[in-house]
Structures are given as C-alpha cells and as structure tokens.
C-alpha cells in the first residue's frame, strides 16, 4: 500500500511505498500520458509535461534515488520503503491532469482503485497537517481545478512558485486554496493569470504553451520541505 504524509513545513507531501507499490502506481499512471489515444486531444501535450514530471518522481523513488526507510511509517515489518517529496500544487495539478486524460482512455478497476487511494491519502495528509486549511483545500482534490485548461502546466508552475515563496507552515498552507483559485475556470484569478501569460507570449512572440516560468530564484534542490 502506498501512502502520503505531510512534509514538516507543509509545502507538500511525502509519497511512500514499497518497491512494488510505487512501481504499480507508476505503471498505472503511464497509461494516462504519452498515449497514442490522446494524440490530437485538446492540450494533451501540455498535460503530458505535467504528468511526466509527476511520474518521473515516482520512478526515481522506487529506483532508490530519493528517500529510503527500512520499513513503512505504519508498520515495523522490515520491508524497505521508498519515498519522494511532492509539492501540494504539483500533486494536485497532476491529479487534475490525470483525471482529464482518463476521459479519453479505457479505465479498469485497478486504475480506479489506485487513483482513489491517492486521493484518500492526499486528503488524509491535508487533515494531518492542518484541519482548518484542509477544509478549504479538499475541493482541489475532487475536481475543482479546470480539467480543460489548455495551459495547465504553466498554471501549475506559476502557482507552485508563488506557494514556495510563502515559506511554508500553517499560515502558508491556509493561503494555498486562495492561490489555487487561479486554476479554477472563469474566476478572476484565472482570468488574470491567463491575461498575464497571453501578454508575455505576445511580447516574446511565442505560444502560451511554450512559455517557461522564470523561477530560477527558487533553489528547489535545497528546499526545506
């Protein structure tokens, strides 16, 4: 069984599981990106960029290149567990991107079970970190983010950068739902961010989906989660 726990500073979650747990999750996620069935679907390449980075972290974890424990958090049985850190914004947008792609691909019971398990543990981790903040954040696990956002990857990167600038802790965690409003279709926050991206794309003479977020001032490799 894979599971998540909140990071100490509340910037995200730690995703943990045995080798088989995470490898199975990685395999299932693999069905829902870089799939020929999705070719030609609206904005599938943009969602692929988002899901691929999520899938990459899971693969790095079970390959042993991230965190390791001699047993899980909920058992003393000596079964090696592997983990990785994921920001709240990254994982919530990844779930939204997967949910979007699931509409175009045949889904079986294992797929549904693992996605429900992921959603359960994300909500559990929210409550474990801060019950007050969790109440406003839970809707973003359950479909509040705009599934047909053509620039989902850019929105995730921008909101993620803003969240990390808050520095972590419960105060920052409670502001996260307000930041995520920018990912909800037709909100003022969404329209403002879309207008910003459109203006930047025009200035740089490129498409919005080709924009890269300037977050070089954040040293992600040294973040205290």
N, C-alpha and C positions, 0 to 999 in steps of 0.2 A: 504494500500500500504506500503510494507516495502521499506526501502531505506538505503543508506550508506552515511556517511560524513567522510572526512579525519580526523584523530586524529590531535591534535595540533602540535605534533612534527613529524608528517608524518610517524610514524612507522607502520601505518596500517589504518584501517577504524573502525568506529563505525557502527554496523548494528542495525537499529531501526525499530520498527513496533508495531502495536497493538498486543494484545494477539492473536487474530485470524490471523493476518498477519504472525506472526512468527510461530505459530502452523501449519498453512497450509504449509509454506516453509519447516518446519521440517518434516512434513508428506510426502511431495514430495521427499525430499532428502532420506527419509527412504526407498523408492522404489529401490534406486540405491546402496545400500550396505547391507551386511548381508542378501543377497537374494539367495535362493537356485539355481536360474537360473545361478548365477555367479560361483557356485561351479565347480571347475575344469578349469575355465578360467585362462589364464596366469596371475599370480601375483595378483589375486583378493584379497587375504588375506592382502597383503601389502597395496593395495589401501583402503581396509576396515579400516585399522588402521588410515589412514589419514582422511578419510571421517567421521569416528566415532567421532574423536576429534572436527571436524567442527560441526557436528550435535549436539554434547554434549553442545557446547557453545550456540547454538541457543535454545536448550531446557532449559538450565539454565536461559537464558534471559527471555523467556516468562513465566517461572515459578516464576520470580521475584527475582532471586538470583544474578543478575548482576546490570545493570544501570536502572533507572526509571525516567520518566518525566510525568508531568500531562497532557501534550499534545505533539504532534509531532513538529518537527522543522519548518514545512511548514504550520502549522495550529494552530489557537488559540482555536479551539474546545476542550473542556475539555474531551479528550479521552486518558486514560493512555497509555503511550508508554514504551516499554521495549527495552533495548539495551545491546550489548556486544562488547568488543574490539576484533578485529581480526588482526593479523599482515598481511602485504601485502603478504609475502611469503606463509603463511599458507592458506590464502583465494585463492590465485592464483593456488597453487598446488591442493587445494580441488576442484576447478572448473575443473582442468585438469583431476583429478581422476574421477569425476562425468561424465565428457564428455567421458572418456574412457569406463566406465561402461554402458553408455547409448547405446553403440553399440550392447549390448547383451540383452537388455530388451525393451519390447514394450513401446513406448513413446506416451503419449496423448497430447492434446493441452494445458492443464493446465501445464504439465511438461515443455513444450517448453516455454510457456509464462513466467513462474517464472524464468527459467534459463536465458532467455533473459533480464528479469527485473534485475536480479542480475548482469549480465554483463554490462548492461547500467549504473547502479549506480556505479559500480566499476570504469568504465571509467570516469564518471562524477566526482567522488571523486578524481581521479588522476589529472584531469584538475583543479579542485578547489584548490588543494594543490599547484601544480606547473605545468604550461602548458609545460614548456621546458622538464621536466622529464617525463611528461605523454606521449609525442610523442614516446619516445623510449620504454615505458613500456606497451603501449596498446597492442602490438602483443602478450603479455603473457596472456592477457585475451582471445585472439582469436585463441588459438591452437598452439602457438609456443613451449610450453613445450611438451616434449616427452610423448605421451599418453601410450606407451607400456613400459615405464621404469619399469623394474622389482623391482626396489628399490626406488620407488617414495617417500615413507615415509622417508627413510634415507636421501635422497637428500633434501627433504623439511626441515628436522630438521637441517641438516648441514648448508644449505644456510640461514635459518632463524637465526641461532646462529650468523653467520658472519654479517648479516644485523644489528642485535641488537647491536653488538659491535661497529658499526659506530656511534651510539649515537643519531640518529635522525636528523631532519632538512632537508632543501632542498638539501644540499650538499650530504648527505647520500642517499636521495631519488633518486638523479640523478645517483648515482653509482649502484642502485639496478638492472637496466637492465643488467649491466655487470656481476653481481653476478648470475643472473638468466640464463646466458648462460650455466652454469653448468647443467641446466635442459633441454638443447636442444641437441637432439641426434647428436652424431658424432662431436660435437665441441671439441676443445682442452680442454676446461674447463670440459666438460662432461667426456671425457676420463681420465683426470687427477683425477677427484673425484672418478670415478669408480675404477681406479687402486688403489687409497688410500683405499677404502673400501675393495677391494679384498685382499690387503696386510694385513689389520687389521683382516679380517675374518680368514685368514690363520694363523696369529700369535695367535689368540685366539681359533683356532680350532673350528670354528662355521661357519654357513652360513652368507652371507652378510645380508640377510633379518632379521637375528636375532641380528644384531648389535644395540647397543644403543649409541646415541650420547652423549659424555661427555660435557654437558653444565651446570654442577652444579654451575659454577662460575657466571652464569647469574640468577639473582633473578627475575624470571618472575612475581611473585606475587606483586612486588613493582615497576614494570616498570612505568615510566612516559611516557604515550603514546603521 
